Amino acid sequence: MKIKKLAVVAAIQFALFSSFANADTVGHLLGGSDSCSKLPGTWKGGCLTTALGGNVHCKFLGHIDVTALPKADSFHMLGELHLDPDYKSSKVCENNDLDFTATCINGVVTIKDTKHTGGNTTVTDLSGKLNDSGTVATINGTVTVDKPPIGRIPSDIKDLILTKQ
């Protein structure tokens, strides 16, 4: 009886693993393999960020213009984030210009970037997914700014929701 039960469990696990190992299945579950083709265009949205152990809160609204790059699955993102005037952001929060290179594979958007400007280094590590229709992106992660002499300041990005315009 135990051997029969074990064989059934093994067969179910094999079937589940096999279906998840199929790239088309994974792409569909994560946002659809075709949703990345809809990424270029203008996106608008906002997010709440926290830093310094939750003592700093900033709420941003903004837009991002996305263009496809010649390299497969690669995109350029250029835009602006402004402080939400209806939210009482911490005084250290400031508006930001955005300039990223990103990838999108099977509906999963990944932004890993390092910029050096004005003596500061900004490391961006964000990822998220597109919905099946490629019109809404939900992105989370961390943006870390190294500001001498203060040091490294990581900011948690929670639910950056972008909607294609």
C-alpha positions in Angstrom: 0.0 0.0 0.0 2.8 2.4 0.9 4.6 1.7 -2.4 1.4 2.4 -4.4 0.9 5.6 -2.5 4.5 6.7 -3.1 4.2 5.9 -6.8 1.1 8.0 -7.1 2.7 11.0 -5.3 5.8 10.6 -7.5 3.7 10.6 -10.6 1.9 13.7 -9.6 5.1 15.5 -8.7 6.6 14.5 -12.0 3.6 15.8 -13.9 3.6 19.1 -12.0 7.4 19.5 -12.5 7.2 18.7 -16.2 4.4 21.3 -16.8 6.4 23.9 -14.9 9.6 23.1 -16.8 7.8 23.9 -20.1 8.7 27.5 -20.9 5.4 28.3 -22.5 3.6 27.2 -19.4 5.9 29.2 -17.1 5.5 32.2 -19.4 1.7 32.0 -19.4 1.7 31.7 -15.6 4.0 34.7 -15.1 2.2 37.0 -17.4 2.1 35.5 -20.9 5.0 35.1 -23.3 3.5 37.8 -25.6 3.0 40.5 -23.0 6.7 41.7 -23.3 6.0 42.7 -26.9 3.6 45.3 -25.6 6.1 46.9 -23.2 7.2 49.8 -25.5 5.2 52.9 -25.0 4.3 55.4 -22.2 3.5 54.1 -18.7 2.1 56.0 -15.7 1.8 55.1 -12.1 3.3 55.4 -8.7 4.7 53.8 -5.6 5.5 54.1 -1.9 9.2 53.8 -0.9 10.6 53.3 2.6 14.2 53.8 3.7 16.3 54.0 6.9 14.4 51.2 8.7 11.0 52.6 7.8 11.7 56.1 9.2 11.6 57.7 5.7 8.5 57.4 3.5 8.2 58.8 0.0 5.3 58.5 -2.3 6.0 59.1 -6.0 3.9 59.5 -9.2 5.4 59.6 -12.6 5.8 58.3 -16.1 8.2 56.1 -18.0 8.7 56.0 -21.8 9.9 52.5 -22.9 11.6 51.8 -26.2 12.8 48.5 -27.5 16.5 48.0 -28.0 18.2 46.0 -30.8 19.2 43.3 -28.3 16.4 40.7 -27.9 14.3 41.2 -24.8 16.0 44.5 -23.9 14.4 47.8 -23.4 15.3 51.4 -22.5 13.3 53.2 -19.8 13.4 57.0 -19.5 11.1 59.0 -17.2 10.5 61.1 -14.1 9.1 60.5 -10.6 7.7 63.4 -8.7 6.6 63.5 -5.1 2.8 63.0 -4.7 1.5 66.4 -3.5 -1.4 64.6 -1.7 0.9 62.6 0.5 3.1 63.9 3.3 6.5 62.5 2.1 9.6 62.8 4.4 11.6 66.0 3.9 14.6 64.1 2.5 12.5 62.8 -0.5 13.2 64.4 -3.8 12.1 64.1 -7.4 14.0 61.6 -9.6 14.9 61.3 -13.2 14.9 57.7 -14.4 17.2 56.2 -17.1 17.3 52.4 -17.1 18.0 49.4 -19.3 15.7 46.5 -18.5 14.8 43.1 -19.8 11.5 41.4 -20.2 11.2 37.6 -20.7 7.9 35.8 -20.6 6.2 38.7 -18.9 8.8 39.2 -16.2 10.5 42.6 -16.2 13.9 42.9 -14.6 15.8 46.2 -14.0 19.3 45.8 -12.7 21.4 48.9 -13.2 24.3 50.9 -11.7 24.7 54.6 -12.3 27.5 57.0 -11.1 26.4 60.7 -11.0 27.7 63.6 -9.1 29.8 61.5 -6.7 26.8 59.2 -5.9 26.3 55.6 -7.0 22.8 54.3 -7.5 22.2 50.6 -7.7 18.8 49.5 -8.9 17.5 46.0 -8.4 13.8 45.7 -9.4 11.7 43.0 -10.9 8.1 42.3 -11.5 5.6 41.1 -14.0 3.2 42.2 -16.7 -0.4 41.2 -16.7 -1.5 38.9 -19.6 -2.6 41.8 -21.8 0.7 43.6 -21.2 -1.0 46.8 -19.9 -0.2 46.7 -16.2 3.1 46.1 -14.5 3.7 45.4 -10.8 7.3 45.9 -9.8 9.1 45.6 -6.4 12.7 45.7 -5.3 15.4 47.9 -3.9 17.2 51.1 -5.0 20.4 51.7 -3.1 22.1 55.1 -3.2 25.7 55.5 -1.9 25.9 59.2 -0.8 29.3 60.1 0.6 29.9 60.8 3.4 26.5 59.4 4.6 27.0 55.9 3.1 24.7 53.3 1.5 21.0 54.1 1.8 18.7 51.3 0.6 15.1 52.1 -0.3 12.5 49.4 -0.6 10.1 49.9 -3.5 6.8 48.2 -2.8 4.1 47.7 -5.5 5.3 50.1 -8.1 2.1 49.9 -10.3 2.5 51.1 -13.8 -0.4 51.3 -16.4 0.3 51.6 -20.1 -1.2 54.7 -21.6 
